Amino acid sequence: MDVSPERLVEQANERFQLQDYYGAIHLLEEVIATGRAFADAHHLLGLSYSLVGQPEKALEQLDRALALNANYIEALIHRALVLNELGREEEANAALRRAREVGSERRWGFHGHVAAKLANQHAALGNAYYEAGSLNDAIAQYEVALKLGPAFHDLRYKLGRMLLEAGRALDAHEHFTLIVRDRPSYLDAAAMLGLASYLAGDGLAARAVWEELKARRPEDPRVEAYLALLSRTDVEPVPVAASAKKKKK
């Protein structure tokens, strides 16, 4: 039976708490291989690599976590520690300054680090609702999480996927568009943007997104499958903007 990436991260956390860092690394590398890893997974993998004396690999994973969530305070702090270990003191100080800036920001009346913690707790509650089969409640929790952490694109990505599952392609399209605009290297989000466009009736936009993605990630079998899906579709594409207008009437 396939184990979800979320469950693998939970198991990795358990191994980490037991100081079995190599066990955590093994599980987290498995998550990374699925192409569905989020910032938390990269952060924990980076921390695990740091604790087994592999700072270069640690830095790579921490950078990937921050590419997904630029305001991830723990990742910024651990990145600073790794950079200091590598003798890159100026970069370490810059990372610490950024962590202090994030911590002093206020969102919804909370300091940045408190808002970030609450955002992750709402996301965890959303995951619990999702696993219990309550998709609408899961979506509601993720929407609150993003109000607290609007730059948390790993959470935005998960919300987008839930919205697609709920049949809300236009709403999902908005979220994936934001991610791709802010994080052009987030190729999984680009793939989902194409899917949201397709499900919203805009086959031309979907094809454009997937053709560009194919050029950037030719080894991804999903892209070929998506393009093959388009070639078998006889539905006249409807622009997303036009579809959105109909929705508002």
C-alpha positions in Angstrom: 0.0 0.0 0.0 1.3 3.5 -0.9 2.1 5.7 2.0 1.2 9.4 1.6 4.1 12.0 1.7 2.4 13.5 4.7 2.6 10.2 6.6 6.2 9.7 5.6 7.1 13.1 7.0 5.3 12.2 10.2 7.3 8.9 10.4 10.5 10.9 9.7 9.7 13.3 12.6 9.3 10.2 14.8 12.7 8.9 13.8 14.2 12.4 14.3 12.8 12.6 17.8 14.5 9.3 18.5 17.7 10.8 17.2 17.7 8.3 14.3 18.8 10.9 11.8 19.7 8.4 9.1 16.3 6.8 9.4 14.7 10.3 9.0 16.9 11.0 6.0 15.9 7.7 4.4 12.2 8.5 4.8 12.5 12.1 3.7 14.5 11.3 0.6 11.6 9.0 -0.3 9.3 12.0 0.1 11.5 14.1 -2.1 11.5 11.4 -4.8 7.7 11.7 -5.1 8.1 15.2 -6.3 5.5 16.3 -3.7 7.7 17.4 -0.9 6.8 20.6 1.0 8.9 23.1 2.9 8.6 21.1 6.1 10.1 18.0 4.5 13.1 19.9 3.0 13.7 21.7 6.3 13.7 18.5 8.4 15.9 16.8 5.8 18.3 19.7 6.0 18.4 19.6 9.7 19.0 15.8 9.7 21.9 16.2 7.2 23.4 18.8 9.4 23.2 16.6 12.5 25.0 13.7 10.7 27.8 16.1 9.6 26.8 16.8 6.0 26.5 20.6 5.9 26.6 21.0 2.1 23.6 18.7 1.7 21.9 20.4 4.7 22.3 23.8 3.0 20.9 22.5 -0.2 17.7 21.2 1.5 17.3 24.3 3.6 17.5 26.5 0.5 14.8 24.4 -1.1 12.6 24.9 1.9 13.1 28.6 1.7 12.4 28.6 -2.0 9.0 27.2 -1.1 8.5 29.4 2.0 10.7 32.5 2.1 9.5 33.3 5.6 10.2 30.0 7.2 11.9 31.2 10.4 13.3 27.9 11.6 14.8 27.2 8.1 16.4 30.7 8.1 17.9 30.1 11.6 19.2 26.6 10.8 20.6 27.9 7.5 22.5 30.5 9.4 24.0 27.9 11.7 25.0 25.7 8.8 26.6 28.7 6.9 28.5 29.6 10.1 29.7 26.0 10.3 31.0 26.3 6.7 32.8 29.6 7.6 30.4 31.7 5.5 29.8 34.2 8.3 28.5 37.1 6.2 25.8 34.9 4.7 25.0 33.5 8.1 24.5 37.0 9.5 22.3 37.9 6.6 20.1 34.8 7.2 19.8 35.8 10.9 18.8 39.3 10.0 16.1 38.0 7.7 14.8 35.7 10.5 14.6 38.7 12.8 12.8 40.7 10.2 10.2 37.9 9.6 9.8 37.6 13.4 9.0 41.3 13.8 6.4 41.4 11.1 2.7 41.3 12.2 -0.1 39.4 10.4 -3.6 39.4 11.8 -2.3 41.1 14.9 0.3 38.5 15.6 4.1 38.7 15.4 5.4 36.9 12.4 6.8 33.9 14.2 3.5 33.4 16.0 1.4 33.8 12.9 3.6 31.3 11.1 3.2 28.8 13.9 -0.6 29.3 13.9 -0.7 28.9 10.1 1.1 25.6 10.4 -1.3 24.5 13.1 -4.3 25.4 11.0 -2.8 23.4 8.1 -2.2 20.4 10.4 -5.9 20.6 11.5 -6.8 20.9 7.8 -4.9 17.7 7.2 -6.7 15.9 10.0 -10.1 17.0 8.5 -9.0 15.8 5.1 -7.9 12.4 6.3 -11.3 12.2 8.2 -13.1 12.8 4.8 -14.3 16.3 5.5 -12.9 18.2 2.4 -14.8 21.4 3.0 -13.5 21.8 6.6 -10.0 21.0 5.4 -10.2 23.7 2.8 -11.5 26.2 5.4 -8.6 25.5 7.7 -6.1 26.0 4.9 -7.7 29.3 3.9 -7.2 30.5 7.5 -3.6 29.2 7.4 -2.9 31.3 4.3 -4.4 34.4 5.8 -1.8 34.0 8.6 1.0 33.0 6.2 0.2 34.3 2.7 3.8 33.6 1.5 3.6 29.9 2.5 3.3 28.6 -1.0 3.7 25.0 0.1 0.4 25.4 2.0 -1.1 27.3 -1.0 -0.2 24.4 -3.2 -1.9 21.9 -1.0 -5.0 24.1 -0.8 -5.0 24.3 -4.6 -5.0 20.5 -4.9 -7.9 20.3 -2.4 -9.9 22.9 -4.3 -9.4 20.8 -7.5 -10.7 17.8 -5.7 -13.7 19.8 -4.5 -14.5 20.7 -8.1 -13.5 24.4 -7.6 -11.1 24.7 -10.6 -11.3 28.5 -10.9 -10.4 29.0 -7.2 -7.5 26.5 -7.6 -6.4 28.3 -10.7 -6.0 31.6 -8.7 -3.8 29.9 -6.1 -1.6 28.1 -8.6 -1.2 31.3 -10.6 0.1 33.1 -7.5 2.6 30.3 -6.8 3.9 30.2 -10.3 4.2 34.0 -10.4 6.2 34.2 -7.1 8.1 30.9 -7.5 8.7 30.2 -11.2 10.9 27.2 -10.3 8.0 25.5 -8.5 7.3 23.1 -11.4 4.8 21.0 -9.6 2.6 24.1 -9.1 3.0 24.8 -12.9 1.7 21.3 -13.6 -1.3 21.9 -11.4 -1.9 25.3 -13.0 -2.2 23.5 -16.3 -4.6 21.0 -14.8 -6.7 23.8 -13.2 -6.9 25.6 -16.6 -7.9 22.4 -18.3 -10.6 21.6 -15.7 -11.9 25.2 -15.9 -12.4 24.7 -19.7 -9.3 26.5 -21.0 -7.5 23.8 -23.0 -5.4 26.4 -24.8 -3.9 27.8 -21.6 -3.4 24.3 -20.3 -1.5 23.3 -23.4 0.7 26.4 -23.2 1.6 25.7 -19.5 2.3 22.0 -20.1 4.4 22.5 -23.3 6.6 25.0 -21.4 6.8 22.5 -18.5 7.7 19.7 -20.9 10.7 21.8 -22.1 11.8 22.4 -18.5 11.1 18.9 -17.2 11.2 16.4 -20.1 11.6 13.4 -17.8 8.2 14.0 -16.0 5.8 11.4 -17.3 2.8 13.3 -15.9 3.3 16.1 -18.5 3.2 13.6 -21.4 0.0 12.2 -19.9 -1.6 15.6 -19.6 -0.7 16.5 -23.2 -2.1 13.2 -24.3 -5.3 14.0 -22.4 -5.6 17.2 -24.4 -5.1 15.4 -27.7 -8.1 13.1 -26.9 -10.3 16.0 -25.8 -12.9 17.3 -28.2 -14.3 19.9 -25.8 -14.2 23.4 -27.1 -11.9 25.4 -24.7 -13.5 28.2 -22.7 -11.2 30.9 -21.4 -10.9 31.0 -17.6 -11.8 34.7 -17.5 -15.0 34.1 -19.3 -15.8 31.1 -17.1 -15.2 33.3 -14.0 -17.7 35.9 -15.3 -20.3 33.2 -15.7 -19.6 32.0 -12.2 -20.3 35.5 -10.7 -23.7 35.8 -12.4 
